[in-house]
């Protein structure tokens, strides 16, 4: 058992951390978030030049051969910087699907340009009626000669507005919530019949609602095997769940540190408010929540589970933790900052909003506690 | 980062497992599994068995007869020991006073006390708290005044766990009141319980048993050579000891065993009822504790890894104490919940060896659950209450 990270891993974490410190202060982040795209395409290309977009892919695919530990280290730093660039959507979600099931031709058409920073992709992981159950799909793909016709609606498609390529899970057979009968398709976002309604989310990230009406696609759009897309889909979403949990830990640590610092400087009744025991104990609670969350995260990324249920259970455990203890860290951070904590001006409010969004992404605490129980039986 | 055991560690685990399978006496196992309190002889026999194998002083340096194990070996050992529901090691000698003696004591004290602790020939207890000094330990009043080659000790210590079984007591005593900080006038003194003037009175705890005591000192003559380290430095030594005590109180391995036990019981049909695990509320409560416990296990391992690189257990060990005891108490409460009405009968006479099954009220240890629950409310109070732990973290970790 070894909790230390390798030199390469440490260099990767340092490079992201340096970027946040030198090139991504809160003021700049706010400007970027308020821009037309909601993120900086220029910085995105920098991410690609630095090799960050290549991290989780095999060397064969033009990647750096990283895994969950590398992703954790990067995401934690992205959390600290409240980075809005669509790393999760492109690299973890869409990239996660492509690296698992795309054939060589598909990889060179889509994965390679994505890694190079020249193609924006989104995975449509949610439908309006499905809540957090990704198998609940009403979007249908019916056979049409050599290809398919797609009909349905997707919601909260991260990076859905900027994406040039959409990965659409659709039902080719089976009941509405069945895991069997799901097929993954890669479709140009400007295909006829696709209507996108992009919006910013409360945490200043970008998403879109998408409707598909008689969208005609050819057989080359199929990713993997027809009817057997669910396992890949779920693995990619689980990987993204783990990634946002790491991001959340970066946010929690930052909020905790900033709150402790604030309490040492904010004077009321003639003394720093950090001298009040009622507040001290709450900040100890938030410290413990950070440590316990970090511990679960390490367990989850180190777990080389042979068994799918074990792997999913670890993901659900950490997601539950973030949705409960993590959210509490954020709420306490706002509370102890007092009125300033609820102003647009202060970064604390924006950390809080991102953590709130992370709780909802890919299933909240209740959803994951139930999934955790299902995995153990 | 990786979580896998090495081949050597796996071999070590198997060796430990084999030892427990062969050497853990069946009568002790029966007592443990039937909820019978072990007596003094049982405990000593068990500790001697461990020491015969060289596995008693897990944390001591090798030069004094310790194992010299890595932190991961200690972790494996604790897990294997808990997994067979082995008796706990009474910590006061081996885990508490011994580290103070080998760290701060004289050569003569090491030779005099450590071998008997190792062999469980001498039973130690702890004299810290006083009737007027609980959380505010530095306010302690038990006085040790120099008189020639002796101290004369007067005062009262309380909450002395298993003091009625003990041969020796280690005490924090006040050797000077003329100091700038109260902490500076405190010394660490070793006292033979058979010395005239020492008396032990029972305190019956909430569940009706004798576990703790009041220890009175009435003009007790203690030789000067029983002072550990320097006079007036006892507070510093005591704090080191408390940090050892706190890492030990995380109790992760025991809680894992108890959680497994609870899950097994909840999955069975008891009294012809549907298995409790089918109850969604109960299943969720178990899941929440399981997640908390997994987190604590890794927090514990991270602390051990830090200690392995040469750091002493620091104020972070307070986190282990707080979380560890909270989890223990959550488990206690779930056992009571699982027992339902059978947590109500107060039948301590049942917890003896070979109590006739036909006379037993309740299934297995159901009626024992509430006693344990009541008794273990102490966990968040002892070794520095959890609120005191939070004060320590606030001051020394957060810098508030």
Interface residues (C-beta under 8 A of the other chain):
Chain A: X1 X2 X3 X4 X5 X69 X260 X263 X264 X274 X275 X277 X280 X281 X283 X284 X285 X287 X288 X291 X292 X293 X294 X295 X296 X298 X299 X301 X302 X303 X304 X317 X320 X321 X369 X370 X372 X373 X376 X377
Chain B: X1 X2 X3 X4 X5 X72 X277 X283 X284 X287 X288 X291 X292 X294 X295 X296 X297 X298 X299 X301 X302 X305 X316 X319 X322 X323 X387 X390 X391 X393 X394 X397 X398 X399 X400
